Amino acid sequence: MREPTLDWFESQTATGRRILAEIQSLPQFKASLYGRRVLEIGTGAGGVLIPFKESGAQVIGLDLDENFLEFGRSRGLDLRLGGVDSVQSVGSVDIVILKDVLEHLPNPSGALKDIRQILSDDGVLYVHVPGLQSLGSLGYLNDLLRYLQVAHLCHYTEESLVFLCEKEGLRVVQSNRLATVMCVRSKEDSVQMQSRPPDPKAAVDALHEIFRKRLISRLSNE
């Protein structure tokens, strides 16, 4: 999308409501978000942040597209030009949202390290990527060629995403097959957690399932 539209912004806001509900399922956020600091990296026009702002949080968005940022600023959002390498300038935050961003980064480990440094003691990082186990429910229609685009630099399963987060000193408190995880900071004395790399079988099984569903769909249409 080259130009932000109102319909797209409203769809972002609907996504933000779902993310907010997931985060508020965590004990530290069950009460009020009033005064909490929320950062979204790769915010686009910032629609995801609207429900958090309405809940009383202080919201900040980072993105690299000034055109989209201006659209969100016109709606009263604090949106700034920058990416993961700009997070230190924001300072300590209670919630970081990283939706459909990590798969585009050439150094996801470094990004998670930088984010971990700005998380407050009871802060949470929300990550979502288009994982291989969820291509049937994210608009890809189990079509691997729709998913395998140049912009996707890294590919994840639930298991590999959990491993990556834990390797960088984040403790995963929730995860699912849609490749969504929520993490908190692990203790300072266990920054490098000793979790084992995931079995490649999870990724192989996901690819087999994609092929199987595509084959069934093709046969049913003949």
BAFI-3210 file (N, C-alpha, C; in Angstrom, 3 decimals, decimal comma, padded with zeros to 6 digits):
// residues 222
n [1|2|3|4|5|6|7|8|9|10|11|12|13|14|15|16|17|18|19|20|21|22|23|24|25|26|27|28|29|30|31|32|33|34|35|36|37|38|39|40|41|42|43|44|45|46|47|48|49|50|51|52|53|54|55|56|57|58|59|60|61|62|63|64|65|66|67|68|69|70|71|72|73|74|75|76|77|78|79|80|81|82|83|84|85|86|87|88|89|90|91|92|93|94|95|96|97|98|99|100|101|102|103|104|105|106|107|108|109|110|111|112|113|114|115|116|117|118|119|120|121|122|123|124|125|126|127|128|129|130|131|132|133|134|135|136|137|138|139|140|141|142|143|144|145|146|147|148|149|150|151|152|153|154|155|156|157|158|159|160|161|162|163|164|165|166|167|168|169|170|171|172|173|174|175|176|177|178|179|180|181|182|183|184|185|186|187|188|189|190|191|192|193|194|195|196|197|198|199|200|201|202|203|204|205|206|207|208|209|210|211|212|213|214|215|216|217|218|219|220|221|222]
n.u [000,834|000,658|-000,423|-001,938|-005,233|-008,525|-010,138|-008,218|-006,777|-008,718|-008,957|-006,490|-006,881|-008,856|-007,344|-005,604|-007,326|-007,728|-005,106|-004,710|-006,580|-005,404|-003,002|-004,008|-004,796|-002,718|-001,375|-000,155|-001,341|-004,035|-005,556|-005,468|-004,377|-003,630|-001,381|000,690|003,452|003,522|004,934|004,991|006,706|007,327|004,882|003,260|000,512|-000,293|-002,704|-003,106|-002,393|-004,443|-006,572|-005,054|-004,309|-006,862|-007,323|-005,907|-003,166|000,199|001,182|003,501|004,757|006,884|008,138|009,218|008,137|007,301|004,983|002,882|003,196|002,469|-000,249|-001,201|-000,382|-002,071|-004,259|-003,801|-001,736|001,426|003,824|006,874|009,754|011,647|013,216|013,879|016,451|016,155|015,031|016,203|016,095|013,549|013,265|012,425|009,817|006,549|005,086|005,846|005,115|005,462|004,563|004,285|006,871|009,366|010,063|011,075|013,526|017,069|018,691|017,392|017,979|019,624|017,759|015,879|017,478|017,965|015,365|014,742|016,309|014,942|012,577|010,400|010,524|008,293|007,420|006,138|006,747|005,161|004,947|004,309|004,457|004,198|003,902|005,060|003,258|000,803|-000,229|-002,628|-004,482|-003,911|-004,396|-002,834|-003,719|-002,726|-000,763|002,393|003,966|002,815|003,585|006,409|008,097|010,347|010,725|010,465|012,735|013,418|012,135|009,610|008,574|006,281|007,898|010,558|010,426|009,881|012,262|014,172|013,444|013,840|016,541|017,598|017,260|014,624|011,657|009,218|005,799|003,391|002,407|001,562|000,273|-000,169|002,075|002,472|003,834|004,184|006,321|008,359|010,947|013,689|015,486|018,339|020,596|020,308|020,488|021,281|019,501|019,297|017,924|017,126|017,893|015,146|013,565|014,003|011,921|009,420|009,164|009,388|007,133|005,173|005,469|004,789|002,095|001,060|001,409|-000,255|-002,821|-003,080|-003,067|-005,431|-007,273|-006,907|-007,676|-010,349|-011,413|-011,305]
n.v [-001,180|002,111|004,524|005,646|004,789|005,605|003,368|001,338|002,275|002,047|-000,716|-001,361|-000,317|-002,049|-004,376|-003,539|-003,505|-006,219|-007,028|-005,526|-006,774|-009,297|-008,650|-007,599|-009,873|-010,709|-010,824|-008,411|-006,398|-006,422|-004,604|-001,335|000,539|003,060|005,711|004,012|003,287|002,806|001,353|001,044|-000,575|-000,151|000,979|002,000|003,887|004,061|003,069|000,783|001,643|003,205|002,006|001,602|004,174|005,213|003,813|005,123|005,019|006,165|006,612|005,715|005,682|004,155|004,428|004,053|005,388|008,426|009,489|007,821|008,229|010,920|010,769|009,414|011,203|013,324|012,476|012,769|011,218|010,307|009,938|008,842|009,216|006,431|003,232|-000,044|000,514|002,906|002,708|003,189|005,899|006,376|005,610|004,014|001,605|000,129|-001,619|-003,191|-003,385|-005,477|-006,104|-008,051|-007,407|-008,473|-010,498|-009,140|-008,144|-007,984|-008,643|-010,105|-011,020|-009,016|-006,934|-007,805|-007,824|-005,063|-004,175|-005,508|-004,106|-001,726|-002,417|-002,137|-003,267|-004,948|-005,112|-005,976|-007,675|-007,857|-009,964|-010,644|-012,678|-013,741|-016,878|-020,153|-022,095|-020,966|-020,202|-020,701|-019,076|-016,402|-014,945|-015,925|-018,212|-020,803|-020,806|-021,087|-019,565|-017,058|-016,230|-016,423|-013,943|-011,334|-009,482|-010,853|-011,865|-013,659|-016,751|-018,309|-020,722|-021,486|-022,667|-021,926|-019,172|-018,803|-019,883|-018,047|-015,669|-016,422|-016,971|-014,477|-013,409|-013,101|-014,067|-016,259|-015,962|-016,511|-018,265|-019,200|-021,147|-019,368|-017,943|-015,958|-014,380|-013,533|-011,848|-011,425|-009,723|-011,770|-012,824|-010,888|-012,469|-014,497|-013,997|-015,220|-017,768|-021,306|-022,811|-025,351|-025,446|-025,424|-028,396|-029,122|-030,475|-029,364|-027,212|-028,600|-030,267|-028,284|-027,269|-029,565|-029,745|-027,398|-027,983|-030,244|-029,186|-027,352|-029,078|-030,548|-028,468|-027,765|-030,126|-030,263|-028,212|-028,983]
n.w [000,000|-000,971|-000,206|002,781|003,855|005,113|005,636|005,838|008,026|010,007|010,031|011,083|013,642|014,612|014,746|016,723|018,943|019,355|019,977|022,292|023,996|024,235|025,545|027,904|029,137|030,623|033,940|034,978|033,568|033,870|035,296|034,942|032,103|032,340|032,076|031,410|029,223|025,796|022,975|019,506|016,983|013,589|012,904|010,886|010,057|012,624|013,630|015,214|017,719|018,684|020,386|022,714|023,416|023,941|026,221|028,088|027,992|027,301|024,101|021,542|018,273|015,863|012,581|009,150|007,070|006,116|005,024|005,905|008,614|008,894|008,349|010,617|012,621|012,139|013,416|016,024|017,129|018,554|016,544|015,201|013,109|012,364|013,208|014,522|015,334|016,564|019,048|021,546|021,908|022,745|025,372|028,543|028,333|028,773|027,238|024,226|020,859|018,169|015,347|012,503|011,635|012,484|010,713|008,585|009,241|008,998|011,115|013,457|016,053|017,159|017,153|019,070|021,339|021,643|022,119|024,487|026,299|026,731|027,921|030,690|034,152|034,587|032,052|028,721|025,693|022,647|019,968|016,598|013,748|010,288|010,490|009,426|010,155|010,000|007,574|006,418|007,546|007,406|005,149|003,138|001,970|002,135|000,240|-000,634|-002,334|-002,287|000,181|000,196|-000,318|-001,407|000,609|002,996|005,124|007,115|008,372|010,277|012,736|015,406|017,335|016,642|016,866|019,583|020,609|019,619|020,961|023,653|023,623|023,516|026,026|026,847|028,404|027,431|027,829|026,696|023,759|020,367|017,547|015,544|015,363|017,299|020,044|023,505|025,618|028,546|030,389|031,159|034,124|035,127|035,486|033,747|031,012|028,625|027,895|028,367|026,425|024,045|020,528|018,203|016,934|013,544|012,416|012,945|011,161|008,725|008,874|008,810|006,207|004,751|005,476|004,368|001,633|001,438|001,984|-000,093|-002,246|-001,787|-002,038|-004,727|-006,052|-005,330|-006,777|-009,336]
ca.u [000,000|001,467|-001,095|-002,851|-006,643|-009,287|-010,553|-007,044|-006,481|-009,711|-008,621|-005,390|-007,456|-009,501|-006,245|-005,132|-008,247|-007,435|-003,814|-004,936|-007,260|-004,417|-002,063|-004,713|-004,966|-001,567|-001,678|000,305|-002,108|-005,470|-006,218|-005,555|-003,196|-003,450|-000,024|001,681|004,059|003,365|005,681|004,865|007,751|006,685|003,499|002,462|-000,195|-000,533|-004,051|-003,045|-002,188|-005,644|-007,211|-004,186|-004,457|-008,191|-007,269|-005,151|-001,718|000,980|001,566|004,523|004,949|008,046|008,024|010,161|007,389|006,806|003,623|001,988|003,306|001,674|-001,659|-001,490|-000,214|-003,273|-005,264|-003,376|-000,801|002,849|004,506|008,224|010,511|012,688|012,956|014,391|017,678|015,806|014,251|016,850|015,688|012,203|013,363|011,764|008,405|005,878|004,597|006,378|004,379|006,290|003,638|004,654|008,112|010,573|010,423|011,719|014,776|018,237|019,320|016,328|018,555|020,021|016,555|015,304|018,372|017,708|014,033|014,818|016,937|014,030|011,392|010,348|010,679|007,144|006,978|005,885|006,945|004,196|005,506|003,564|005,019|003,438|004,613|004,780|002,136|-000,440|-000,456|-004,012|-005,387|-003,398|-004,582|-001,940|-004,475|-001,833|000,031|003,739|004,532|002,329|004,331|007,849|008,398|011,702|010,767|010,537|014,132|013,492|010,906|009,459|007,511|006,113|009,044|011,768|010,222|010,074|013,691|014,880|013,165|014,478|017,988|017,978|016,972|013,195|010,915|007,938|004,701|002,318|002,728|000,587|000,611|-000,245|003,373|002,366|004,384|004,302|007,527|008,813|012,388|014,173|016,354|019,614|021,627|020,031|020,227|021,367|018,824|019,880|016,943|017,695|017,332|013,970|013,701|013,567|010,733|008,236|009,093|009,120|005,722|004,359|005,528|003,985|000,683|000,718|001,292|-001,428|-004,045|-003,139|-003,438|-006,851|-008,021|-006,828|-008,472|-011,773|-011,836|-011,256]
ca.v [000,000|003,316|005,630|005,201|005,118|005,543|001,971|000,589|002,747|001,443|-002,134|-001,346|-000,086|-003,306|-005,254|-003,036|-003,942|-007,626|-007,093|-005,007|-007,812|-010,340|-008,138|-007,431|-011,177|-010,898|-010,307|-007,045|-005,417|-006,677|-003,444|-000,176|000,906|004,509|006,131|003,084|003,722|001,775|001,634|000,128|-000,444|-000,490|001,325|002,472|005,107|004,067|002,681|-000,212|002,327|003,941|001,445|001,803|005,586|005,354|003,183|005,993|004,825|007,091|005,787|006,215|004,795|004,353|003,867|004,646|006,025|009,719|009,684|007,126|008,886|012,152|010,375|009,134|012,433|014,151|011,905|013,016|010,222|010,649|009,032|009,352|008,564|005,569|001,809|-000,718|001,164|004,165|002,460|003,743|007,304|006,424|005,388|002,834|001,432|-000,999|-002,538|-003,015|-004,149|-005,760|-006,892|-008,181|-006,648|-009,257|-011,298|-008,256|-007,615|-008,819|-009,040|-010,166|-011,177|-007,690|-006,149|-008,249|-007,344|-003,626|-004,016|-005,986|-003,078|-000,626|-002,924|-001,938|-004,521|-005,831|-004,853|-007,121|-007,542|-008,606|-010,205|-011,493|-012,824|-014,721|-018,140|-021,217|-022,926|-020,196|-019,643|-020,903|-018,151|-015,030|-014,380|-016,542|-019,313|-021,964|-020,686|-020,743|-018,540|-015,755|-015,912|-016,316|-012,705|-010,848|-008,709|-011,769|-012,294|-014,778|-017,540|-018,796|-021,525|-021,110|-023,160|-021,148|-017,822|-018,910|-020,086|-016,796|-014,727|-016,892|-016,857|-013,079|-012,959|-012,835|-015,255|-016,322|-016,300|-017,060|-018,428|-020,031|-021,578|-018,211|-017,274|-014,806|-014,629|-012,422|-012,098|-010,483|-009,820|-012,777|-012,255|-010,414|-013,499|-015,572|-013,341|-016,255|-018,943|-022,534|-023,606|-026,032|-025,048|-026,240|-029,482|-028,686|-031,222|-028,496|-026,477|-029,575|-030,652|-027,150|-027,238|-030,693|-029,422|-026,404|-028,703|-031,122|-028,384|-026,799|-030,167|-030,813|-027,342|-027,845|-031,264|-029,972|-027,227|-029,563]
ca.w [000,000|-001,083|000,479|003,835|003,677|006,356|005,862|006,303|009,379|010,893|010,186|012,047|014,968|015,013|015,149|018,013|020,001|019,618|020,664|023,638|024,776|024,540|026,543|029,179|029,780|031,505|035,283|035,252|032,800|034,034|035,887|034,069|031,334|032,464|032,366|030,875|027,966|024,774|021,754|018,377|015,967|012,326|013,245|009,763|010,423|014,064|014,028|016,297|018,999|019,099|021,581|023,867|023,786|024,532|027,544|028,988|027,866|026,479|022,961|020,626|017,136|014,997|011,243|008,208|005,981|006,607|004,532|006,828|009,915|008,867|008,428|012,021|013,416|011,962|014,327|017,405|017,620|018,627|015,622|014,948|012,052|012,899|013,286|015,713|015,777|017,231|020,265|022,738|022,054|023,328|026,810|029,101|027,975|029,430|026,204|022,874|019,854|016,992|014,530|011,091|011,460|012,746|009,534|007,606|009,777|008,724|012,374|014,462|017,391|017,618|017,422|020,341|022,391|021,839|022,715|025,873|027,122|027,066|028,611|032,129|034,907|034,353|030,691|027,853|024,251|021,844|018,635|015,666|012,411|009,492|010,647|008,460|010,610|009,992|006,242|006,013|008,238|007,356|003,823|002,149|001,357|002,072|-000,977|-000,198|-003,200|-001,802|001,395|-000,062|-001,016|-001,151|001,856|004,132|005,233|008,058|008,377|011,645|013,312|016,815|018,105|016,378|017,394|021,032|020,858|019,359|022,055|024,884|023,448|023,719|027,377|027,029|028,839|026,731|028,741|025,863|022,346|019,670|016,193|014,656|015,505|018,185|021,375|024,447|026,403|029,571|030,582|032,095|035,145|034,598|035,534|032,788|029,740|027,609|028,414|027,836|025,688|022,884|019,233|017,881|015,973|012,209|012,000|013,008|009,899|007,656|009,005|008,366|004,748|004,272|005,678|003,341|000,361|001,496|001,885|-001,441|-003,147|-001,578|-002,620|-006,197|-006,510|-005,110|-007,763|-010,690]
c.u [000,886|000,891|-002,003|-004,274|-007,349|-009,714|-009,392|-006,687|-007,452|-009,471|-007,429|-005,932|-008,156|-008,456|-005,707|-006,024|-007,991|-006,119|-003,959|-005,593|-006,293|-003,466|-002,741|-005,076|-003,800|-001,823|-001,301|-000,491|-003,615|-006,217|-006,330|-004,257|-002,874|-002,007|001,062|002,211|004,055|004,105|005,345|005,940|007,179|005,202|002,643|001,840|-000,617|-001,897|-004,084|-002,974|-003,443|-006,312|-006,364|-004,275|-005,805|-008,255|-006,416|-003,655|-001,095|001,549|002,567|004,658|006,182|007,782|008,966|009,472|006,734|005,372|002,600|002,019|002,456|000,182|-002,045|-001,351|-001,443|-004,425|-004,771|-002,397|000,635|003,618|005,820|008,904|011,632|012,260|013,509|015,637|017,422|015,173|014,887|016,430|014,322|012,260|012,572|010,283|007,864|005,382|005,282|005,600|005,242|005,480|004,059|005,888|009,337|011,025|011,145|013,118|015,956|018,937|018,271|016,861|018,964|018,827|015,950|016,178|018,106|016,366|014,054|015,361|015,981|012,761|011,480|010,369|009,518|006,577|006,814|006,173|005,946|004,773|004,543|004,302|004,124|004,165|004,183|003,587|000,793|-000,790|-001,870|-004,960|-004,932|-003,518|-003,689|-002,573|-003,625|-001,007|001,418|004,347|004,012|003,171|005,808|008,143|009,774|011,795|010,838|011,939|014,304|012,130|010,815|008,370|007,318|007,361|010,290|011,646|010,414|011,563|014,463|014,680|013,894|015,995|018,475|017,500|015,538|012,500|009,535|006,852|003,483|002,837|001,649|001,039|000,480|001,045|003,222|002,951|004,299|005,410|007,704|010,324|012,716|015,111|017,707|020,674|021,358|019,697|020,291|020,763|019,316|018,842|017,597|017,099|016,165|014,295|013,206|012,288|009,481|008,071|008,770|007,654|004,804|004,334|004,723|002,494|000,214|000,490|000,028|-002,720|-004,190|-003,574|-004,910|-007,690|-008,035|-007,713|-009,970|-012,313|-011,804|-012,598]
c.v [001,253|004,489|005,083|005,638|004,990|004,107|001,143|000,985|002,126|-000,058|-002,292|-001,209|-001,338|-004,321|-004,839|-003,456|-005,400|-007,785|-006,613|-006,064|-008,932|-009,884|-007,997|-008,764|-011,481|-010,227|-008,845|-005,981|-005,612|-005,442|-002,325|000,030|002,390|004,844|005,194|003,610|002,550|002,223|000,585|000,447|-000,952|-000,180|001,698|003,822|005,125|003,633|001,675|000,455|003,012|003,324|001,620|003,246|005,818|004,749|003,984|005,830|005,962|006,279|006,505|005,201|005,172|003,714|004,631|005,368|007,302|009,987|009,047|007,796|010,156|011,854|010,131|010,356|013,326|013,661|011,910|012,024|010,745|009,622|009,659|008,545|007,731|004,115|001,224|-000,028|002,487|003,960|003,083|005,183|007,451|006,311|004,173|002,800|000,176|-002,043|-002,180|-003,933|-004,258|-006,687|-006,855|-007,343|-007,558|-010,055|-010,477|-007,813|-008,541|-009,312|-009,092|-010,316|-009,823|-006,816|-006,516|-007,819|-005,881|-003,396|-004,433|-004,892|-001,965|-001,101|-002,625|-003,285|-005,483|-005,645|-006,116|-006,732|-008,447|-008,730|-011,059|-011,498|-013,780|-016,057|-019,197|-022,071|-022,204|-019,635|-019,873|-019,878|-016,699|-014,407|-014,978|-017,753|-020,563|-021,981|-020,195|-019,636|-017,148|-015,278|-015,648|-015,101|-012,196|-010,149|-009,586|-012,370|-013,508|-015,454|-018,297|-019,842|-021,015|-021,485|-022,301|-019,716|-017,801|-019,045|-018,780|-015,808|-015,147|-016,780|-015,449|-012,523|-012,568|-014,140|-015,230|-016,770|-016,815|-017,203|-019,279|-020,323|-020,453|-017,399|-015,930|-015,203|-013,358|-012,778|-011,037|-010,649|-010,965|-012,110|-011,915|-011,505|-014,651|-014,981|-014,338|-017,541|-020,189|-023,412|-024,187|-025,473|-025,954|-027,321|-028,988|-029,382|-030,350|-027,725|-027,413|-030,000|-029,525|-027,069|-028,387|-030,379|-028,386|-027,095|-029,559|-030,324|-027,759|-027,866|-030,495|-029,719|-027,419|-028,964|-030,986|-028,971|-027,760|-030,187]
c.w [000,000|-000,314|001,574|003,530|005,020|006,660|006,406|007,727|010,383|011,071|011,128|013,470|015,487|015,452|016,505|019,166|020,365|020,378|022,102|024,523|025,154|025,632|027,904|029,820|030,719|032,855|035,491|034,511|032,930|034,529|034,849|033,317|031,482|032,862|031,862|029,539|026,983|023,512|020,706|017,354|014,650|012,389|012,048|010,119|011,888|014,523|015,158|017,658|019,538|020,335|022,845|024,358|024,470|025,931|028,529|028,927|027,070|025,331|022,071|019,497|016,344|013,645|010,321|007,060|006,495|006,175|005,462|008,207|009,966|008,974|009,881|012,911|013,321|012,837|015,771|017,979|017,597|017,806|015,180|013,855|012,660|012,908|014,567|016,240|016,485|018,599|021,509|022,977|022,712|024,849|027,247|028,719|028,646|028,448|024,894|021,945|018,606|016,091|013,068|010,760|011,517|011,523|008,464|008,029|009,486|009,977|013,481|015,881|017,964|017,950|018,769|021,519|022,697|022,522|024,176|026,796|027,527|027,778|030,103|032,842|034,704|032,948|029,866|026,407|023,552|020,436|017,827|014,333|011,618|009,489|009,642|008,857|010,524|008,618|005,725|006,587|008,184|005,966|002,752|001,463|001,175|000,781|-000,583|-001,049|-002,852|-000,626|001,121|-000,931|-000,588|000,205|003,097|004,196|006,137|008,132|009,693|011,767|014,740|017,605|017,883|016,892|018,904|021,360|020,689|020,503|023,332|024,804|023,735|025,056|027,636|027,410|028,204|027,698|027,982|024,439|021,703|018,249|015,175|014,696|016,197|019,526|022,197|025,425|027,481|029,711|031,532|033,085|034,553|034,566|034,576|031,424|028,585|028,165|027,676|027,140|024,439|021,597|018,867|016,858|014,605|011,744|012,018|011,698|008,733|007,684|008,510|006,847|004,143|004,387|004,662|001,998|000,338|001,301|000,502|-002,435|-003,031|-002,228|-004,141|-006,727|-006,383|-006,134|-009,193|-011,078]
res [m|r|e|p|t|l|d|w|f|e|s|q|t|a|t|g|r|r|i|l|a|e|i|q|s|l|p|q|f|k|a|s|l|y|g|r|r|v|l|e|i|g|t|g|a|g|g|v|l|i|p|f|k|e|s|g|a|q|v|i|g|l|d|l|d|e|n|f|l|e|f|g|r|s|r|g|l|d|l|r|l|g|g|v|d|s|v|q|s|v|g|s|v|d|i|v|i|l|k|d|v|l|e|h|l|p|n|p|s|g|a|l|k|d|i|r|q|i|l|s|d|d|g|v|l|y|v|h|v|p|g|l|q|s|l|g|s|l|g|y|l|n|d|l|l|r|y|l|q|v|a|h|l|c|h|y|t|e|e|s|l|v|f|l|c|e|k|e|g|l|r|v|v|q|s|n|r|l|a|t|v|m|c|v|r|s|k|e|d|s|v|q|m|q|s|r|p|p|d|p|k|a|a|v|d|a|l|h|e|i|f|r|k|r|l|i|s|r|l|s|n|e]
***
